[in-house]
Amino acid sequence: MAKIASLNDDTLLKVFADAVQMSDGSPCGHNAPLNLSRTCHHWREMSLAEGRLWKRFMCKDAFDMRLAPLWIERSGSTILDLDFRGSY
């Protein structure tokens, strides 16, 4: 078993939150929550249940704009920080 699979859910969520925060500003970092949710079934369940991972949405182009409803839904009751860049 991989060592990361042995982490409890609270620790795993802290790792997710750090990964999302650290990726902020990197070329594909704005998709970090989406990437985490695509890793495995357990990570998907964890990331979808944690609205704080989805609290920041950066829209750089029309493709990103199509993801806005997804971010809004997944952020839940968390205040969403919207960042629009580029032209549409």
N, C-alpha and C positions, 0 to 999 in steps of 0.2 A: 504494500500500500504506500502511495506517495505521502510524504510528510504533511503536505498541505491538507490532505484528506483527513488527517487526524485532528485538525483544529476544530474547536467548538464553534458554534454559529456566531456567538458574540465576537470572538477573535477574528473570524473570517470577515464579518461585516466591517470591523476596524481596518482590516487589510484592504477591503474594497474601497472604503472611504479614503484611505491614504492613496490608493492607486488612482482614484478619480481626481483627487486634489493635486497629486504630483503630475498628472498628465495634462493638467490645465495649461493651455498655451502651446502644447506640442502640436505638430501638424494634424494628427488624427486624434488628439487627446479628447476633443469634445465628444467623441463617440465611445469613451471608456465605459460608461455604464452599459451601453449596447453590446460592446465586446464581452464584458463580464457575463451578461445574460445569455450569451451564445456559447459559453464554454462547455457546460454540462448541465444536466437536469437540476442538480442540487444548487449550483451557482445561479441558475435561472430563477429558481424559486426564491432564493435569498435576495437577489438583486431586485426582483420585481416587488418584493414585499417591503423594501427599504426605500421609501420615497425620497429620502435625503440624497441618495446617489444620483437622482434625476433632477436635482434642484437648479442646475445651470444648463441652459440651452444656448448654444452658439450656432447661428445660422450664417453660413458663408455664401451659399448659392441656392438655386431653386431646388436642388436635390435635398439639401438640409431642410428647406422649408416644408417639404412633404413629411418630415419626421416630427414637426412641431406638435401635432395632435398626440402623437405617441408619448412625447416627453411630458406634455400637460397631464395626460392620463396617469402616467407612471409616477409623477411627482406627488400625486395624491394631495394631501392637505399642506404639503410643504410649500413655502413661498418660492416661486420660480423666478430665477434671474435670467432674463432674455437678453441676448447679445446678438444684434443683427449687424453684419458686415457685408460689404460687397454690393452688387447691384442685382436686381431681380427683374 
